[in-house]
Amino acid sequence: MITPPVLETALVAFATFFATIGPVDVAAIFAALTASNPPAQRRRMAIKGCVIAAAILSAFLIFGNGVLTYMGITLPALRTAGGILLLLIGIKLVFAEPSGGTSTTADETREATQKDDVSVFPLATPLIAGPGAMGASVLLMSNTHGDLKLAAAVAGAMLSVITITFVLLLIATQVQRILGVTGLHVISRVFGVLLTALAVQFVFDGLKSSGLIST
């Protein structure tokens, strides 16, 4: 049976990964970049990109905290800094503005349009495993405090979002046609609001655990 803490962790992680990865936005960009590619090639790129992105984010889930500990970065500092990063991304999503944390820059997009295979760049990174998702991976895993069930919930949420992303990549053209620009922005704004609230909570938790503010 799924206990309330595990369910809560899974829901928070899912919302955070969905907002920082942005499966619908990734699918729309992928459709634009691969418009001239045959379906079989687009499918291969989608599989390769999602597998590589999952490997990257899994590495951050497993080794991120250890690296930060080695560098002398405390958990309160990570929560506060991660919260600020996610807050900036959330604000961008609410106002439907492009962000380097969840999308490509103009220069990166121009470079990608000249490539036949976009599975590694820009699909795997930075579109799926971007700075926002990487930071969220470390931050969410640090909040599990070594609890294996909670850690599994975070990992499961990450894999669930990547699975959703993969499915949307396979039907990217149809998604773009059905939702249109307005539909894409509505979804971004909804999850942007959720991400903004979560980010503020991360900042509060970081400041509280640092001792800078009292309860």
Contacts in CASP RR format, 6 or more apart in sequence:
PFRMAT RR
TARGET T0000
AUTHOR 0000-0000-0000
METHOD contacts of the structure
MODEL  1
MITPPVLETALVAFATFFATIGPVDVAAIFAALTASNPPAQRRRMAIKGC
VIAAAILSAFLIFGNGVLTYMGITLPALRTAGGILLLLIGIKLVFAEPSG
GTSTTADETREATQKDDVSVFPLATPLIAGPGAMGASVLLMSNTHGDLKL
AAAVAGAMLSVITITFVLLLIATQVQRILGVTGLHVISRVFGVLLTALAV
QFVFDGLKSSGLIST
2 10 0 8 1.000
3 149 0 8 1.000
5 150 0 8 1.000
6 149 0 8 1.000
6 150 0 8 1.000
6 153 0 8 1.000
7 153 0 8 1.000
9 140 0 8 1.000
9 143 0 8 1.000
9 144 0 8 1.000
9 150 0 8 1.000
9 153 0 8 1.000
9 154 0 8 1.000
10 153 0 8 1.000
10 154 0 8 1.000
10 156 0 8 1.000
10 157 0 8 1.000
11 157 0 8 1.000
12 140 0 8 1.000
12 198 0 8 1.000
13 140 0 8 1.000
13 153 0 8 1.000
13 154 0 8 1.000
13 156 0 8 1.000
13 157 0 8 1.000
13 158 0 8 1.000
14 157 0 8 1.000
14 160 0 8 1.000
14 161 0 8 1.000
15 191 0 8 1.000
15 194 0 8 1.000
15 195 0 8 1.000
15 198 0 8 1.000
16 86 0 8 1.000
16 136 0 8 1.000
16 140 0 8 1.000
16 157 0 8 1.000
16 195 0 8 1.000
16 198 0 8 1.000
17 133 0 8 1.000
17 136 0 8 1.000
17 157 0 8 1.000
17 158 0 8 1.000
17 160 0 8 1.000
17 161 0 8 1.000
18 161 0 8 1.000
18 164 0 8 1.000
18 191 0 8 1.000
19 86 0 8 1.000
19 89 0 8 1.000
19 90 0 8 1.000
19 93 0 8 1.000
19 102 0 8 1.000
19 191 0 8 1.000
19 192 0 8 1.000
19 194 0 8 1.000
19 195 0 8 1.000
20 86 0 8 1.000
20 89 0 8 1.000
20 101 0 8 1.000
20 102 0 8 1.000
20 130 0 8 1.000
20 132 0 8 1.000
20 133 0 8 1.000
20 135 0 8 1.000
20 136 0 8 1.000
20 195 0 8 1.000
21 102 0 8 1.000
21 128 0 8 1.000
21 130 0 8 1.000
21 133 0 8 1.000
21 161 0 8 1.000
21 162 0 8 1.000
21 165 0 8 1.000
22 102 0 8 1.000
22 165 0 8 1.000
22 188 0 8 1.000
22 191 0 8 1.000
23 161 0 8 1.000
23 164 0 8 1.000
23 165 0 8 1.000
23 168 0 8 1.000
24 168 0 8 1.000
24 175 0 8 1.000
24 179 0 8 1.000
24 184 0 8 1.000
24 187 0 8 1.000
24 188 0 8 1.000
25 102 0 8 1.000
25 103 0 8 1.000
25 184 0 8 1.000
25 188 0 8 1.000
26 123 0 8 1.000
26 127 0 8 1.000
26 128 0 8 1.000
26 165 0 8 1.000
26 168 0 8 1.000
26 169 0 8 1.000
27 165 0 8 1.000
27 168 0 8 1.000
27 169 0 8 1.000
27 171 0 8 1.000
27 172 0 8 1.000
27 175 0 8 1.000
27 176 0 8 1.000
28 172 0 8 1.000
28 175 0 8 1.000
28 176 0 8 1.000
28 184 0 8 1.000
29 103 0 8 1.000
29 104 0 8 1.000
29 122 0 8 1.000
29 127 0 8 1.000
30 42 0 8 1.000
30 45 0 8 1.000
30 46 0 8 1.000
30 118 0 8 1.000
30 123 0 8 1.000
30 127 0 8 1.000
30 169 0 8 1.000
30 172 0 8 1.000
31 172 0 8 1.000
31 173 0 8 1.000
31 175 0 8 1.000
31 176 0 8 1.000
32 176 0 8 1.000
33 112 0 8 1.000
33 113 0 8 1.000
33 118 0 8 1.000
33 122 0 8 1.000
33 123 0 8 1.000
34 41 0 8 1.000
34 42 0 8 1.000
34 45 0 8 1.000
34 118 0 8 1.000
34 172 0 8 1.000
35 173 0 8 1.000
37 45 0 8 1.000
37 116 0 8 1.000
42 169 0 8 1.000
42 170 0 8 1.000
42 172 0 8 1.000
43 170 0 8 1.000
44 119 0 8 1.000
45 117 0 8 1.000
45 118 0 8 1.000
45 119 0 8 1.000
45 123 0 8 1.000
46 119 0 8 1.000
46 123 0 8 1.000
46 166 0 8 1.000
46 169 0 8 1.000
46 170 0 8 1.000
47 166 0 8 1.000
48 119 0 8 1.000
48 120 0 8 1.000
48 124 0 8 1.000
49 119 0 8 1.000
49 120 0 8 1.000
49 123 0 8 1.000
49 124 0 8 1.000
49 128 0 8 1.000
50 124 0 8 1.000
50 128 0 8 1.000
50 162 0 8 1.000
50 163 0 8 1.000
50 165 0 8 1.000
50 166 0 8 1.000
50 169 0 8 1.000
52 119 0 8 1.000
52 120 0 8 1.000
52 124 0 8 1.000
52 125 0 8 1.000
52 129 0 8 1.000
53 123 0 8 1.000
53 124 0 8 1.000
53 125 0 8 1.000
53 128 0 8 1.000
53 129 0 8 1.000
53 162 0 8 1.000
53 165 0 8 1.000
54 158 0 8 1.000
54 159 0 8 1.000
54 162 0 8 1.000
56 124 0 8 1.000
56 125 0 8 1.000
56 129 0 8 1.000
56 134 0 8 1.000
57 129 0 8 1.000
57 133 0 8 1.000
57 134 0 8 1.000
57 137 0 8 1.000
57 158 0 8 1.000
57 162 0 8 1.000
58 155 0 8 1.000
58 158 0 8 1.000
60 134 0 8 1.000
60 135 0 8 1.000
60 137 0 8 1.000
60 138 0 8 1.000
60 141 0 8 1.000
61 137 0 8 1.000
61 138 0 8 1.000
61 141 0 8 1.000
61 151 0 8 1.000
61 154 0 8 1.000
61 155 0 8 1.000
61 158 0 8 1.000
64 137 0 8 1.000
64 138 0 8 1.000
64 141 0 8 1.000
65 138 0 8 1.000
65 141 0 8 1.000
65 142 0 8 1.000
68 78 0 8 1.000
68 138 0 8 1.000
68 142 0 8 1.000
74 210 0 8 1.000
75 142 0 8 1.000
75 206 0 8 1.000
75 209 0 8 1.000
76 206 0 8 1.000
76 207 0 8 1.000
76 209 0 8 1.000
76 210 0 8 1.000
76 211 0 8 1.000
77 206 0 8 1.000
77 210 0 8 1.000
78 138 0 8 1.000
78 139 0 8 1.000
78 142 0 8 1.000
79 139 0 8 1.000
79 142 0 8 1.000
79 143 0 8 1.000
79 202 0 8 1.000
79 203 0 8 1.000
79 205 0 8 1.000
79 206 0 8 1.000
79 209 0 8 1.000
80 202 0 8 1.000
80 203 0 8 1.000
80 206 0 8 1.000
80 207 0 8 1.000
80 210 0 8 1.000
82 135 0 8 1.000
82 136 0 8 1.000
82 139 0 8 1.000
82 199 0 8 1.000
82 202 0 8 1.000
83 139 0 8 1.000
83 199 0 8 1.000
83 200 0 8 1.000
83 202 0 8 1.000
83 203 0 8 1.000
84 199 0 8 1.000
84 203 0 8 1.000
85 131 0 8 1.000
85 132 0 8 1.000
85 135 0 8 1.000
85 199 0 8 1.000
86 132 0 8 1.000
86 135 0 8 1.000
86 136 0 8 1.000
86 139 0 8 1.000
86 195 0 8 1.000
86 198 0 8 1.000
86 199 0 8 1.000
86 202 0 8 1.000
87 196 0 8 1.000
87 199 0 8 1.000
87 200 0 8 1.000
87 203 0 8 1.000
88 99 0 8 1.000
89 99 0 8 1.000
89 101 0 8 1.000
89 102 0 8 1.000
89 132 0 8 1.000
89 192 0 8 1.000
89 195 0 8 1.000
89 199 0 8 1.000
90 99 0 8 1.000
90 192 0 8 1.000
90 193 0 8 1.000
90 195 0 8 1.000
90 196 0 8 1.000
90 199 0 8 1.000
91 196 0 8 1.000
92 98 0 8 1.000
92 99 0 8 1.000
92 102 0 8 1.000
93 99 0 8 1.000
93 102 0 8 1.000
93 188 0 8 1.000
93 189 0 8 1.000
93 191 0 8 1.000
93 192 0 8 1.000
93 195 0 8 1.000
94 188 0 8 1.000
94 189 0 8 1.000
94 192 0 8 1.000
94 193 0 8 1.000
94 196 0 8 1.000
96 185 0 8 1.000
96 188 0 8 1.000
96 189 0 8 1.000
100 126 0 8 1.000
100 131 0 8 1.000
101 126 0 8 1.000
101 130 0 8 1.000
101 131 0 8 1.000
101 132 0 8 1.000
102 127 0 8 1.000
102 130 0 8 1.000
102 132 0 8 1.000
102 133 0 8 1.000
103 126 0 8 1.000
103 127 0 8 1.000
104 112 0 8 1.000
104 122 0 8 1.000
104 126 0 8 1.000
104 127 0 8 1.000
108 121 0 8 1.000
108 122 0 8 1.000
108 126 0 8 1.000
109 122 0 8 1.000
111 121 0 8 1.000
112 118 0 8 1.000
112 121 0 8 1.000
112 122 0 8 1.000
115 121 0 8 1.000
123 169 0 8 1.000
128 162 0 8 1.000
128 165 0 8 1.000
137 154 0 8 1.000
137 158 0 8 1.000
139 202 0 8 1.000
140 154 0 8 1.000
141 151 0 8 1.000
141 154 0 8 1.000
143 150 0 8 1.000
144 150 0 8 1.000
144 151 0 8 1.000
144 153 0 8 1.000
144 154 0 8 1.000
168 175 0 8 1.000
176 184 0 8 1.000
179 187 0 8 1.000
204 213 0 8 1.000
207 213 0 8 1.000
208 214 0 8 1.000
208 215 0 8 1.000
END
